[in-house]
């Protein structure tokens, strides 16, 4: 399951809408081993395409150096689909090189960069096998993953 803060989810969606009709892409880094997405890094789609995304190799190398220096790892690798559903294409599956990452896809096909909902889905992609996972969005003011559970006053 992907647990993500609403502000990060909203920023990913905003990036996807802003770059429409081209695909948007980026990474959300987090502390190594934590599976906690913390730092959103919007990347340039070097392909500049509505049907394909490609990280700029120089930009990606610089980001990985930053993550290594900060003991971070890519928790989420995201991109948008502008004309199709939020499901990994064969190309997406072939490019998935981070087995521990959540692969988030945002489809802007229905509303483009206009107001309206998007499809926001997350997958694990390991050795070519795609597994969809639940996405749990937390509000910054309510970090309890089960808000119906009473908290103790300890």
CNS distance restraints for C-alpha pairs under 8 A (distance, minus, plus):
assign (resid   1 and name CA) (resid 133 and name CA) 5.29 0.50 0.50
assign (resid   1 and name CA) (resid 134 and name CA) 4.96 0.50 0.50
assign (resid   1 and name CA) (resid 135 and name CA) 5.95 0.50 0.50
assign (resid   1 and name CA) (resid 136 and name CA) 7.27 0.50 0.50
assign (resid   2 and name CA) (resid 102 and name CA) 7.00 0.50 0.50
assign (resid   2 and name CA) (resid 122 and name CA) 7.12 0.50 0.50
assign (resid   2 and name CA) (resid 133 and name CA) 6.96 0.50 0.50
assign (resid   2 and name CA) (resid 134 and name CA) 6.31 0.50 0.50
assign (resid   2 and name CA) (resid 135 and name CA) 4.85 0.50 0.50
assign (resid   2 and name CA) (resid 136 and name CA) 6.10 0.50 0.50
assign (resid   3 and name CA) (resid  36 and name CA) 7.41 0.50 0.50
assign (resid   3 and name CA) (resid 135 and name CA) 6.02 0.50 0.50
assign (resid   3 and name CA) (resid 136 and name CA) 4.74 0.50 0.50
assign (resid   3 and name CA) (resid 137 and name CA) 5.95 0.50 0.50
assign (resid   3 and name CA) (resid 138 and name CA) 7.18 0.50 0.50
assign (resid   4 and name CA) (resid   8 and name CA) 6.87 0.50 0.50
assign (resid   4 and name CA) (resid   9 and name CA) 6.62 0.50 0.50
assign (resid   4 and name CA) (resid  36 and name CA) 7.54 0.50 0.50
assign (resid   4 and name CA) (resid  37 and name CA) 6.50 0.50 0.50
assign (resid   4 and name CA) (resid 135 and name CA) 7.44 0.50 0.50
assign (resid   4 and name CA) (resid 136 and name CA) 6.27 0.50 0.50
assign (resid   4 and name CA) (resid 137 and name CA) 5.04 0.50 0.50
assign (resid   4 and name CA) (resid 138 and name CA) 6.11 0.50 0.50
assign (resid   5 and name CA) (resid   9 and name CA) 6.36 0.50 0.50
assign (resid   5 and name CA) (resid  37 and name CA) 7.97 0.50 0.50
assign (resid   5 and name CA) (resid 137 and name CA) 5.59 0.50 0.50
assign (resid   5 and name CA) (resid 138 and name CA) 4.79 0.50 0.50
assign (resid   5 and name CA) (resid 139 and name CA) 5.97 0.50 0.50
assign (resid   5 and name CA) (resid 140 and name CA) 6.47 0.50 0.50
assign (resid   6 and name CA) (resid  10 and name CA) 5.93 0.50 0.50
assign (resid   6 and name CA) (resid 137 and name CA) 5.51 0.50 0.50
assign (resid   6 and name CA) (resid 138 and name CA) 5.56 0.50 0.50
assign (resid   6 and name CA) (resid 139 and name CA) 5.36 0.50 0.50
assign (resid   6 and name CA) (resid 140 and name CA) 7.06 0.50 0.50
assign (resid   7 and name CA) (resid  11 and name CA) 6.09 0.50 0.50
assign (resid   7 and name CA) (resid 139 and name CA) 7.70 0.50 0.50
assign (resid   7 and name CA) (resid 140 and name CA) 7.66 0.50 0.50
assign (resid   8 and name CA) (resid  12 and name CA) 6.23 0.50 0.50
assign (resid   8 and name CA) (resid  38 and name CA) 7.79 0.50 0.50
assign (resid   8 and name CA) (resid  40 and name CA) 6.84 0.50 0.50
assign (resid   9 and name CA) (resid  13 and name CA) 6.33 0.50 0.50
assign (resid   9 and name CA) (resid 137 and name CA) 7.59 0.50 0.50
assign (resid  10 and name CA) (resid  14 and name CA) 6.05 0.50 0.50
assign (resid  11 and name CA) (resid  15 and name CA) 6.12 0.50 0.50
assign (resid  12 and name CA) (resid  16 and name CA) 6.29 0.50 0.50
assign (resid  12 and name CA) (resid  78 and name CA) 7.90 0.50 0.50
assign (resid  13 and name CA) (resid  17 and name CA) 6.19 0.50 0.50
assign (resid  13 and name CA) (resid 106 and name CA) 6.86 0.50 0.50
assign (resid  13 and name CA) (resid 118 and name CA) 7.56 0.50 0.50
assign (resid  14 and name CA) (resid  18 and name CA) 5.97 0.50 0.50
assign (resid  15 and name CA) (resid  19 and name CA) 6.16 0.50 0.50
assign (resid  15 and name CA) (resid  24 and name CA) 6.50 0.50 0.50
assign (resid  15 and name CA) (resid  42 and name CA) 7.46 0.50 0.50
assign (resid  16 and name CA) (resid  20 and name CA) 6.18 0.50 0.50
assign (resid  16 and name CA) (resid  23 and name CA) 6.91 0.50 0.50
assign (resid  16 and name CA) (resid  24 and name CA) 5.12 0.50 0.50
assign (resid  16 and name CA) (resid  25 and name CA) 7.70 0.50 0.50
assign (resid  16 and name CA) (resid  79 and name CA) 7.40 0.50 0.50
assign (resid  16 and name CA) (resid  80 and name CA) 5.76 0.50 0.50
assign (resid  16 and name CA) (resid 106 and name CA) 6.94 0.50 0.50
assign (resid  16 and name CA) (resid 108 and name CA) 7.03 0.50 0.50
assign (resid  16 and name CA) (resid 113 and name CA) 7.88 0.50 0.50
assign (resid  17 and name CA) (resid 108 and name CA) 6.55 0.50 0.50
assign (resid  17 and name CA) (resid 112 and name CA) 6.23 0.50 0.50
assign (resid  17 and name CA) (resid 113 and name CA) 4.27 0.50 0.50
assign (resid  17 and name CA) (resid 114 and name CA) 7.39 0.50 0.50
assign (resid  18 and name CA) (resid 113 and name CA) 6.01 0.50 0.50
assign (resid  19 and name CA) (resid  23 and name CA) 6.38 0.50 0.50
assign (resid  19 and name CA) (resid  24 and name CA) 5.61 0.50 0.50
assign (resid  19 and name CA) (resid 113 and name CA) 7.79 0.50 0.50
assign (resid  20 and name CA) (resid  24 and name CA) 7.36 0.50 0.50
assign (resid  20 and name CA) (resid  50 and name CA) 7.54 0.50 0.50
assign (resid  20 and name CA) (resid  82 and name CA) 6.51 0.50 0.50
assign (resid  20 and name CA) (resid 108 and name CA) 7.25 0.50 0.50
assign (resid  20 and name CA) (resid 112 and name CA) 6.02 0.50 0.50
assign (resid  20 and name CA) (resid 113 and name CA) 5.80 0.50 0.50
assign (resid  21 and name CA) (resid  50 and name CA) 5.55 0.50 0.50
assign (resid  21 and name CA) (resid  82 and name CA) 6.01 0.50 0.50
assign (resid  21 and name CA) (resid 112 and name CA) 6.89 0.50 0.50
assign (resid  21 and name CA) (resid 113 and name CA) 7.77 0.50 0.50
assign (resid  22 and name CA) (resid  48 and name CA) 6.13 0.50 0.50
assign (resid  22 and name CA) (resid  49 and name CA) 4.98 0.50 0.50
assign (resid  22 and name CA) (resid  50 and name CA) 3.86 0.50 0.50
assign (resid  22 and name CA) (resid  51 and name CA) 7.25 0.50 0.50
assign (resid  22 and name CA) (resid  82 and name CA) 6.85 0.50 0.50
assign (resid  23 and name CA) (resid  45 and name CA) 6.98 0.50 0.50
assign (resid  23 and name CA) (resid  48 and name CA) 7.37 0.50 0.50
assign (resid  23 and name CA) (resid  49 and name CA) 6.19 0.50 0.50
assign (resid  23 and name CA) (resid  50 and name CA) 5.17 0.50 0.50
assign (resid  23 and name CA) (resid  51 and name CA) 6.68 0.50 0.50
assign (resid  23 and name CA) (resid  52 and name CA) 6.54 0.50 0.50
assign (resid  23 and name CA) (resid  53 and name CA) 5.96 0.50 0.50
assign (resid  23 and name CA) (resid  79 and name CA) 6.53 0.50 0.50
assign (resid  23 and name CA) (resid  80 and name CA) 5.08 0.50 0.50
assign (resid  23 and name CA) (resid  81 and name CA) 5.99 0.50 0.50
assign (resid  23 and name CA) (resid  82 and name CA) 6.27 0.50 0.50
assign (resid  24 and name CA) (resid  43 and name CA) 7.67 0.50 0.50
assign (resid  24 and name CA) (resid  44 and name CA) 7.43 0.50 0.50
assign (resid  24 and name CA) (resid  45 and name CA) 6.18 0.50 0.50
assign (resid  24 and name CA) (resid  53 and name CA) 7.13 0.50 0.50
assign (resid  24 and name CA) (resid  79 and name CA) 5.23 0.50 0.50
assign (resid  24 and name CA) (resid  80 and name CA) 5.33 0.50 0.50
assign (resid  25 and name CA) (resid  42 and name CA) 6.53 0.50 0.50
assign (resid  25 and name CA) (resid  43 and name CA) 5.64 0.50 0.50
assign (resid  25 and name CA) (resid  44 and name CA) 6.85 0.50 0.50
assign (resid  25 and name CA) (resid  45 and name CA) 6.17 0.50 0.50
assign (resid  25 and name CA) (resid  53 and name CA) 6.80 0.50 0.50
assign (resid  25 and name CA) (resid  54 and name CA) 7.90 0.50 0.50
assign (resid  25 and name CA) (resid  55 and name CA) 7.41 0.50 0.50
assign (resid  25 and name CA) (resid  77 and name CA) 7.72 0.50 0.50
assign (resid  25 and name CA) (resid  78 and name CA) 5.51 0.50 0.50
assign (resid  25 and name CA) (resid  79 and name CA) 4.07 0.50 0.50
assign (resid  25 and name CA) (resid  80 and name CA) 6.66 0.50 0.50
assign (resid  26 and name CA) (resid  40 and name CA) 7.54 0.50 0.50
assign (resid  26 and name CA) (resid  41 and name CA) 5.71 0.50 0.50
assign (resid  26 and name CA) (resid  42 and name CA) 4.52 0.50 0.50
assign (resid  26 and name CA) (resid  43 and name CA) 4.64 0.50 0.50
assign (resid  26 and name CA) (resid  44 and name CA) 7.71 0.50 0.50
assign (resid  26 and name CA) (resid  55 and name CA) 7.99 0.50 0.50
assign (resid  26 and name CA) (resid  77 and name CA) 6.11 0.50 0.50
assign (resid  26 and name CA) (resid  78 and name CA) 5.41 0.50 0.50
assign (resid  26 and name CA) (resid  79 and name CA) 6.46 0.50 0.50
assign (resid  27 and name CA) (resid  40 and name CA) 6.14 0.50 0.50
assign (resid  27 and name CA) (resid  41 and name CA) 5.32 0.50 0.50
assign (resid  27 and name CA) (resid  42 and name CA) 6.62 0.50 0.50
assign (resid  27 and name CA) (resid  43 and name CA) 7.40 0.50 0.50
assign (resid  27 and name CA) (resid  74 and name CA) 6.26 0.50 0.50
assign (resid  27 and name CA) (resid  75 and name CA) 7.52 0.50 0.50
assign (resid  27 and name CA) (resid  76 and name CA) 5.57 0.50 0.50
assign (resid  27 and name CA) (resid  77 and name CA) 4.62 0.50 0.50
assign (resid  27 and name CA) (resid  78 and name CA) 6.08 0.50 0.50
assign (resid  28 and name CA) (resid  37 and name CA) 5.61 0.50 0.50
assign (resid  28 and name CA) (resid  38 and name CA) 6.45 0.50 0.50
assign (resid  28 and name CA) (resid  39 and name CA) 5.27 0.50 0.50
assign (resid  28 and name CA) (resid  40 and name CA) 4.30 0.50 0.50
assign (resid  28 and name CA) (resid  41 and name CA) 5.88 0.50 0.50
assign (resid  28 and name CA) (resid  74 and name CA) 5.94 0.50 0.50
assign (resid  28 and name CA) (resid  75 and name CA) 5.81 0.50 0.50
assign (resid  28 and name CA) (resid  76 and name CA) 4.93 0.50 0.50
assign (resid  28 and name CA) (resid  77 and name CA) 6.56 0.50 0.50
assign (resid  29 and name CA) (resid  37 and name CA) 5.65 0.50 0.50
assign (resid  29 and name CA) (resid  38 and name CA) 5.89 0.50 0.50
assign (resid  29 and name CA) (resid  39 and name CA) 5.02 0.50 0.50
assign (resid  29 and name CA) (resid  40 and name CA) 6.46 0.50 0.50
assign (resid  29 and name CA) (resid  41 and name CA) 7.60 0.50 0.50
assign (resid  29 and name CA) (resid  67 and name CA) 7.34 0.50 0.50
assign (resid  29 and name CA) (resid  72 and name CA) 6.13 0.50 0.50
assign (resid  29 and name CA) (resid  73 and name CA) 5.44 0.50 0.50
assign (resid  29 and name CA) (resid  74 and name CA) 4.47 0.50 0.50
assign (resid  29 and name CA) (resid  75 and name CA) 5.31 0.50 0.50
assign (resid  29 and name CA) (resid  76 and name CA) 6.82 0.50 0.50
assign (resid  30 and name CA) (resid  34 and name CA) 6.92 0.50 0.50
assign (resid  30 and name CA) (resid  35 and name CA) 6.87 0.50 0.50
assign (resid  30 and name CA) (resid  36 and name CA) 5.43 0.50 0.50
assign (resid  30 and name CA) (resid  37 and name CA) 4.81 0.50 0.50
assign (resid  30 and name CA) (resid  38 and name CA) 5.02 0.50 0.50
assign (resid  30 and name CA) (resid  39 and name CA) 6.32 0.50 0.50
assign (resid  30 and name CA) (resid  72 and name CA) 5.21 0.50 0.50
assign (resid  30 and name CA) (resid  73 and name CA) 5.70 0.50 0.50
assign (resid  30 and name CA) (resid  74 and name CA) 6.46 0.50 0.50
assign (resid  30 and name CA) (resid  75 and name CA) 5.87 0.50 0.50
assign (resid  31 and name CA) (resid  35 and name CA) 7.53 0.50 0.50
assign (resid  31 and name CA) (resid  36 and name CA) 6.93 0.50 0.50
assign (resid  31 and name CA) (resid  38 and name CA) 7.92 0.50 0.50
assign (resid  31 and name CA) (resid  70 and name CA) 7.96 0.50 0.50
assign (resid  31 and name CA) (resid  71 and name CA) 6.09 0.50 0.50
assign (resid  31 and name CA) (resid  72 and name CA) 4.36 0.50 0.50
assign (resid  31 and name CA) (resid  73 and name CA) 6.30 0.50 0.50
assign (resid  32 and name CA) (resid  71 and name CA) 5.75 0.50 0.50
assign (resid  32 and name CA) (resid  72 and name CA) 4.74 0.50 0.50
assign (resid  32 and name CA) (resid  73 and name CA) 5.29 0.50 0.50
assign (resid  33 and name CA) (resid  73 and name CA) 7.89 0.50 0.50
assign (resid  35 and name CA) (resid  75 and name CA) 5.86 0.50 0.50
assign (resid  36 and name CA) (resid  75 and name CA) 6.66 0.50 0.50
assign (resid  37 and name CA) (resid  75 and name CA) 5.54 0.50 0.50
assign (resid  37 and name CA) (resid  76 and name CA) 6.72 0.50 0.50
assign (resid  43 and name CA) (resid  55 and name CA) 6.76 0.50 0.50
assign (resid  43 and name CA) (resid  56 and name CA) 7.72 0.50 0.50
assign (resid  43 and name CA) (resid  59 and name CA) 7.57 0.50 0.50
assign (resid  44 and name CA) (resid  55 and name CA) 6.46 0.50 0.50
assign (resid  44 and name CA) (resid  56 and name CA) 6.49 0.50 0.50
assign (resid  45 and name CA) (resid  49 and name CA) 7.58 0.50 0.50
assign (resid  45 and name CA) (resid  53 and name CA) 5.44 0.50 0.50
assign (resid  45 and name CA) (resid  54 and name CA) 5.36 0.50 0.50
assign (resid  45 and name CA) (resid  55 and name CA) 5.63 0.50 0.50
assign (resid  45 and name CA) (resid  56 and name CA) 6.80 0.50 0.50
assign (resid  46 and name CA) (resid  53 and name CA) 7.03 0.50 0.50
assign (resid  46 and name CA) (resid  54 and name CA) 5.33 0.50 0.50
assign (resid  46 and name CA) (resid  55 and name CA) 5.75 0.50 0.50
assign (resid  46 and name CA) (resid  56 and name CA) 5.13 0.50 0.50
assign (resid  47 and name CA) (resid  52 and name CA) 6.72 0.50 0.50
assign (resid  47 and name CA) (resid  53 and name CA) 5.68 0.50 0.50
assign (resid  47 and name CA) (resid  54 and name CA) 5.44 0.50 0.50
assign (resid  47 and name CA) (resid  55 and name CA) 7.93 0.50 0.50
assign (resid  48 and name CA) (resid  52 and name CA) 7.86 0.50 0.50
assign (resid  48 and name CA) (resid  53 and name CA) 7.16 0.50 0.50
assign (resid  49 and name CA) (resid  53 and name CA) 6.54 0.50 0.50
assign (resid  50 and name CA) (resid  81 and name CA) 7.62 0.50 0.50
assign (resid  50 and name CA) (resid  82 and name CA) 6.19 0.50 0.50
assign (resid  50 and name CA) (resid  83 and name CA) 7.87 0.50 0.50
assign (resid  51 and name CA) (resid  81 and name CA) 7.08 0.50 0.50
assign (resid  51 and name CA) (resid  82 and name CA) 7.17 0.50 0.50
assign (resid  51 and name CA) (resid  83 and name CA) 7.78 0.50 0.50
assign (resid  53 and name CA) (resid  79 and name CA) 7.40 0.50 0.50
assign (resid  55 and name CA) (resid  59 and name CA) 7.43 0.50 0.50
assign (resid  55 and name CA) (resid  60 and name CA) 6.39 0.50 0.50
assign (resid  56 and name CA) (resid  60 and name CA) 6.01 0.50 0.50
assign (resid  57 and name CA) (resid  61 and name CA) 6.06 0.50 0.50
assign (resid  58 and name CA) (resid  62 and name CA) 6.27 0.50 0.50
assign (resid  59 and name CA) (resid  63 and name CA) 6.25 0.50 0.50
assign (resid  60 and name CA) (resid  64 and name CA) 6.24 0.50 0.50
assign (resid  61 and name CA) (resid  65 and name CA) 6.26 0.50 0.50
assign (resid  62 and name CA) (resid  66 and name CA) 6.32 0.50 0.50
assign (resid  63 and name CA) (resid  67 and name CA) 6.18 0.50 0.50
assign (resid  64 and name CA) (resid  68 and name CA) 6.05 0.50 0.50
assign (resid  64 and name CA) (resid  73 and name CA) 8.00 0.50 0.50
assign (resid  65 and name CA) (resid  69 and name CA) 6.16 0.50 0.50
assign (resid  66 and name CA) (resid  70 and name CA) 6.17 0.50 0.50
assign (resid  67 and name CA) (resid  71 and name CA) 5.88 0.50 0.50
assign (resid  67 and name CA) (resid  72 and name CA) 4.54 0.50 0.50
assign (resid  67 and name CA) (resid  73 and name CA) 5.92 0.50 0.50
assign (resid  68 and name CA) (resid  72 and name CA) 5.96 0.50 0.50
assign (resid  68 and name CA) (resid  73 and name CA) 7.35 0.50 0.50
assign (resid  74 and name CA) (resid  98 and name CA) 7.78 0.50 0.50
assign (resid  74 and name CA) (resid 101 and name CA) 6.24 0.50 0.50
assign (resid  75 and name CA) (resid 100 and name CA) 7.29 0.50 0.50
assign (resid  75 and name CA) (resid 101 and name CA) 4.83 0.50 0.50
assign (resid  75 and name CA) (resid 102 and name CA) 6.11 0.50 0.50
assign (resid  76 and name CA) (resid 101 and name CA) 5.36 0.50 0.50
assign (resid  76 and name CA) (resid 102 and name CA) 4.71 0.50 0.50
assign (resid  76 and name CA) (resid 103 and name CA) 5.81 0.50 0.50
assign (resid  76 and name CA) (resid 104 and name CA) 6.65 0.50 0.50
assign (resid  77 and name CA) (resid 101 and name CA) 6.61 0.50 0.50
assign (resid  77 and name CA) (resid 102 and name CA) 6.29 0.50 0.50
assign (resid  77 and name CA) (resid 103 and name CA) 5.02 0.50 0.50
assign (resid  77 and name CA) (resid 104 and name CA) 6.21 0.50 0.50
assign (resid  78 and name CA) (resid 103 and name CA) 5.68 0.50 0.50
assign (resid  78 and name CA) (resid 104 and name CA) 4.54 0.50 0.50
assign (resid  78 and name CA) (resid 105 and name CA) 5.75 0.50 0.50
assign (resid  78 and name CA) (resid 106 and name CA) 7.78 0.50 0.50
assign (resid  79 and name CA) (resid 104 and name CA) 6.63 0.50 0.50
assign (resid  79 and name CA) (resid 105 and name CA) 5.36 0.50 0.50
assign (resid  79 and name CA) (resid 106 and name CA) 6.47 0.50 0.50
assign (resid  80 and name CA) (resid  86 and name CA) 7.43 0.50 0.50
assign (resid  80 and name CA) (resid 105 and name CA) 5.39 0.50 0.50
assign (resid  80 and name CA) (resid 106 and name CA) 4.55 0.50 0.50
assign (resid  80 and name CA) (resid 107 and name CA) 5.55 0.50 0.50
assign (resid  80 and name CA) (resid 108 and name CA) 7.00 0.50 0.50
assign (resid  81 and name CA) (resid  85 and name CA) 6.73 0.50 0.50
assign (resid  81 and name CA) (resid  86 and name CA) 6.25 0.50 0.50
assign (resid  81 and name CA) (resid 105 and name CA) 6.98 0.50 0.50
assign (resid  81 and name CA) (resid 106 and name CA) 6.15 0.50 0.50
assign (resid  81 and name CA) (resid 107 and name CA) 4.70 0.50 0.50
assign (resid  81 and name CA) (resid 108 and name CA) 6.31 0.50 0.50
assign (resid  81 and name CA) (resid 109 and name CA) 6.94 0.50 0.50
assign (resid  82 and name CA) (resid 107 and name CA) 5.82 0.50 0.50
assign (resid  82 and name CA) (resid 108 and name CA) 4.98 0.50 0.50
assign (resid  82 and name CA) (resid 109 and name CA) 4.73 0.50 0.50
assign (resid  82 and name CA) (resid 112 and name CA) 7.05 0.50 0.50
assign (resid  83 and name CA) (resid 107 and name CA) 7.37 0.50 0.50
assign (resid  83 and name CA) (resid 108 and name CA) 7.07 0.50 0.50
assign (resid  83 and name CA) (resid 109 and name CA) 4.44 0.50 0.50
assign (resid  83 and name CA) (resid 110 and name CA) 7.88 0.50 0.50
assign (resid  84 and name CA) (resid 107 and name CA) 6.61 0.50 0.50
assign (resid  84 and name CA) (resid 109 and name CA) 5.94 0.50 0.50
assign (resid  85 and name CA) (resid 107 and name CA) 5.58 0.50 0.50
assign (resid  85 and name CA) (resid 109 and name CA) 7.20 0.50 0.50
assign (resid  85 and name CA) (resid 119 and name CA) 7.35 0.50 0.50
assign (resid  86 and name CA) (resid 105 and name CA) 5.03 0.50 0.50
assign (resid  86 and name CA) (resid 106 and name CA) 5.47 0.50 0.50
assign (resid  86 and name CA) (resid 107 and name CA) 4.90 0.50 0.50
assign (resid  86 and name CA) (resid 119 and name CA) 6.18 0.50 0.50
assign (resid  86 and name CA) (resid 120 and name CA) 6.73 0.50 0.50
assign (resid  86 and name CA) (resid 121 and name CA) 6.26 0.50 0.50
assign (resid  87 and name CA) (resid 105 and name CA) 6.66 0.50 0.50
assign (resid  87 and name CA) (resid 121 and name CA) 7.63 0.50 0.50
assign (resid  88 and name CA) (resid  92 and name CA) 5.36 0.50 0.50
assign (resid  88 and name CA) (resid  93 and name CA) 6.18 0.50 0.50
assign (resid  88 and name CA) (resid 105 and name CA) 7.42 0.50 0.50
assign (resid  88 and name CA) (resid 130 and name CA) 7.91 0.50 0.50
assign (resid  89 and name CA) (resid  93 and name CA) 6.24 0.50 0.50
assign (resid  90 and name CA) (resid  94 and name CA) 6.16 0.50 0.50
assign (resid  91 and name CA) (resid  95 and name CA) 6.21 0.50 0.50
assign (resid  92 and name CA) (resid  96 and name CA) 6.22 0.50 0.50
assign (resid  93 and name CA) (resid 125 and name CA) 6.78 0.50 0.50
assign (resid  93 and name CA) (resid 128 and name CA) 5.84 0.50 0.50
assign (resid  93 and name CA) (resid 129 and name CA) 7.91 0.50 0.50
assign (resid  93 and name CA) (resid 130 and name CA) 7.58 0.50 0.50
assign (resid  94 and name CA) (resid 128 and name CA) 6.78 0.50 0.50
assign (resid  96 and name CA) (resid 125 and name CA) 6.49 0.50 0.50
assign (resid  96 and name CA) (resid 126 and name CA) 7.68 0.50 0.50
assign (resid  96 and name CA) (resid 128 and name CA) 7.96 0.50 0.50
assign (resid  98 and name CA) (resid 126 and name CA) 7.97 0.50 0.50
assign (resid  99 and name CA) (resid 124 and name CA) 7.33 0.50 0.50
assign (resid  99 and name CA) (resid 125 and name CA) 6.34 0.50 0.50
assign (resid  99 and name CA) (resid 126 and name CA) 5.15 0.50 0.50
assign (resid  99 and name CA) (resid 127 and name CA) 7.79 0.50 0.50
assign (resid 100 and name CA) (resid 124 and name CA) 7.71 0.50 0.50
assign (resid 101 and name CA) (resid 124 and name CA) 6.84 0.50 0.50
assign (resid 102 and name CA) (resid 122 and name CA) 6.22 0.50 0.50
assign (resid 102 and name CA) (resid 123 and name CA) 5.74 0.50 0.50
assign (resid 102 and name CA) (resid 124 and name CA) 5.41 0.50 0.50
assign (resid 102 and name CA) (resid 125 and name CA) 7.83 0.50 0.50
assign (resid 103 and name CA) (resid 122 and name CA) 5.46 0.50 0.50
assign (resid 103 and name CA) (resid 123 and name CA) 5.01 0.50 0.50
assign (resid 103 and name CA) (resid 124 and name CA) 6.04 0.50 0.50
assign (resid 103 and name CA) (resid 125 and name CA) 7.18 0.50 0.50
assign (resid 104 and name CA) (resid 120 and name CA) 7.10 0.50 0.50
assign (resid 104 and name CA) (resid 121 and name CA) 5.68 0.50 0.50
assign (resid 104 and name CA) (resid 122 and name CA) 4.31 0.50 0.50
assign (resid 104 and name CA) (resid 123 and name CA) 6.35 0.50 0.50
assign (resid 105 and name CA) (resid 119 and name CA) 7.88 0.50 0.50
assign (resid 105 and name CA) (resid 120 and name CA) 5.94 0.50 0.50
assign (resid 105 and name CA) (resid 121 and name CA) 5.48 0.50 0.50
assign (resid 105 and name CA) (resid 122 and name CA) 6.32 0.50 0.50
assign (resid 106 and name CA) (resid 118 and name CA) 6.57 0.50 0.50
assign (resid 106 and name CA) (resid 119 and name CA) 5.48 0.50 0.50
assign (resid 106 and name CA) (resid 120 and name CA) 4.61 0.50 0.50
assign (resid 106 and name CA) (resid 121 and name CA) 6.58 0.50 0.50
assign (resid 107 and name CA) (resid 118 and name CA) 5.74 0.50 0.50
assign (resid 107 and name CA) (resid 119 and name CA) 5.01 0.50 0.50
assign (resid 107 and name CA) (resid 120 and name CA) 6.71 0.50 0.50
assign (resid 108 and name CA) (resid 112 and name CA) 4.83 0.50 0.50
assign (resid 108 and name CA) (resid 113 and name CA) 7.15 0.50 0.50
assign (resid 108 and name CA) (resid 118 and name CA) 5.57 0.50 0.50
assign (resid 108 and name CA) (resid 119 and name CA) 7.12 0.50 0.50
assign (resid 109 and name CA) (resid 118 and name CA) 7.89 0.50 0.50
assign (resid 110 and name CA) (resid 118 and name CA) 7.24 0.50 0.50
assign (resid 111 and name CA) (resid 115 and name CA) 6.75 0.50 0.50
assign (resid 111 and name CA) (resid 116 and name CA) 5.86 0.50 0.50
assign (resid 111 and name CA) (resid 117 and name CA) 7.28 0.50 0.50
assign (resid 111 and name CA) (resid 118 and name CA) 7.42 0.50 0.50
assign (resid 121 and name CA) (resid 132 and name CA) 7.62 0.50 0.50
assign (resid 121 and name CA) (resid 133 and name CA) 7.79 0.50 0.50
assign (resid 121 and name CA) (resid 134 and name CA) 7.89 0.50 0.50
assign (resid 121 and name CA) (resid 135 and name CA) 7.05 0.50 0.50
assign (resid 122 and name CA) (resid 132 and name CA) 5.98 0.50 0.50
assign (resid 122 and name CA) (resid 133 and name CA) 5.72 0.50 0.50
assign (resid 122 and name CA) (resid 134 and name CA) 7.03 0.50 0.50
assign (resid 122 and name CA) (resid 135 and name CA) 6.61 0.50 0.50
assign (resid 123 and name CA) (resid 130 and name CA) 6.47 0.50 0.50
assign (resid 123 and name CA) (resid 131 and name CA) 5.40 0.50 0.50
assign (resid 123 and name CA) (resid 132 and name CA) 4.28 0.50 0.50
assign (resid 123 and name CA) (resid 133 and name CA) 5.48 0.50 0.50
assign (resid 124 and name CA) (resid 129 and name CA) 7.94 0.50 0.50
assign (resid 124 and name CA) (resid 130 and name CA) 5.87 0.50 0.50
assign (resid 124 and name CA) (resid 131 and name CA) 5.21 0.50 0.50
assign (resid 124 and name CA) (resid 132 and name CA) 6.42 0.50 0.50
assign (resid 124 and name CA) (resid 133 and name CA) 7.17 0.50 0.50
assign (resid 125 and name CA) (resid 129 and name CA) 5.46 0.50 0.50
assign (resid 125 and name CA) (resid 130 and name CA) 4.64 0.50 0.50
assign (resid 125 and name CA) (resid 131 and name CA) 6.46 0.50 0.50
assign (resid 126 and name CA) (resid 130 and name CA) 6.86 0.50 0.50
assign (resid 138 and name CA) (resid 142 and name CA) 6.53 0.50 0.50
assign (resid 138 and name CA) (resid 143 and name CA) 5.87 0.50 0.50
assign (resid 138 and name CA) (resid 144 and name CA) 7.77 0.50 0.50
assign (resid 138 and name CA) (resid 145 and name CA) 6.94 0.50 0.50
assign (resid 139 and name CA) (resid 143 and name CA) 6.29 0.50 0.50
assign (resid 142 and name CA) (resid 147 and name CA) 7.42 0.50 0.50
